[in-house]
Amino acid sequence: MRARFADLAIIVDFHNVESRLYRDIRLSRWPRWLRPLGALLAVRRFRKAEAADRKAVRLATAVWTCSQQDLDLVAGMGEKRQLALVPNPIPAWCLEAPASAPAFSPGNEVLFVGHLGYAPNKLAVRELSARIMPKLVGLVPDARLHVCGRSPGGKLARLLEEGGARLTADPADLRPIYAAAAVAAIPLRQGSGTRLKVLEALATGCPVVATQKAVEGLGLKAGQHYLAAETVDDFARQLAQVLKNPALKKRLVEEGRSFVLAQYGSSARQKAVRSALQELIPASGL
């Protein structure tokens, strides 16, 4: 396209900076203490991935990313292109939840939603099922895990079945699933871009317990919009707090939903896209 239409305005929209995501996923297969060796052995692959991202940026008139972290990564490539932060929006179906005092489930269902063929999500589900939930059940005996998403593999399905968790594969509608959940647990350790699962949960009135990686770039404040957890013990303790404390749960629901509607709703999306396009006009000569 660039070779044929030299003056065409081309926007490259990075949902993830793929070279960084590829690196994170590859290295996660190694024990932490061996990752420097893993990085050394895969250095050629990493350089090829970085070169592909850099070429995409070089061919673009402008580059959009959906998180500040990814914007900084693109800026660090050294290619002089217009950069804009255009966050991913809340899915439209989330906006059907009540505008005030959202109702939430009084039960003890812990929910994880995500593409179950995606490596970072599979690792998160394994940690939830095998390590976090046994600790949580020691604190809240009737707590149960519900994992929901596309393309679950047979090995993951067997793990969940053996752990007594419920699996919903390829759901047609997430609204009743979030409505039935008491809390969303997101022990994400890898990935980039915008965590739509966090925005969905908060927008539908489901409180969130998550790692810093899971909420990276969203502007959420721990203790106000969500509860932070990094270790297995952290997750069990924080999830138990939400399940046992209705006042805390209600506050998290209201604060979290109010924030994401203001920052990631329709008006915020329109403002970000309009601003990015206005910056593009001088660069493209439009």
VENVENCOR-V484195 format. One record per helix or strand of 3 or more residues. SS is the DSSP state (h for helix, s for strand). FROM is the first residue (numbers start at 1). TO is the last residue. If there is no record, write none. Layout:
ss: <SS:SS>
from: <FROM:FROM>
to: <TO:TO>
This chain:
ss: <s:h:h:h:s:h:s:h:s:h:s:h:s:h:s:h:s:s:h:h:h>
from: <11:18:32:43:62:68:82:92:109:119:144:154:166:175:183:196:208:226:232:246:266>
to: <14:28:41:59:65:75:85:96:113:139:149:162:169:180:186:203:210:228:244:264:284>
